[in-house]
């Protein structure tokens, strides 16, 4: 189903290092919003990950430190009505944040 998340040519996060949690989305959107778990929280443990080379990990931890809780980066997505679309949005946001943090 899900696949590894390519950040750069050198950094690919295995799907096994990503954690997803689903919950009900809040806000407008009709009755479906109240009955389906379409909101996605995607978490990635930057501190313990084997996907980021040691020499780059410190850079990522420093640049994303304000967004980390216990070394874990969590992204939430709930703008779409479909869970799959929110999963993709969260993965894209996570990849963009990590790409930015890894940049020289």
Secondary structure as UniProt FT lines:
FT   STRAND          5..6
FT   STRAND          12..13
FT   HELIX           15..17
FT   STRAND          18..23
FT   HELIX           31..35
FT   STRAND          39..45
FT   TURN            46..48
FT   HELIX           54..64
FT   HELIX           65..67
FT   STRAND          68..69
FT   TURN            70..71
FT   STRAND          72..77
FT   HELIX           83..102
//
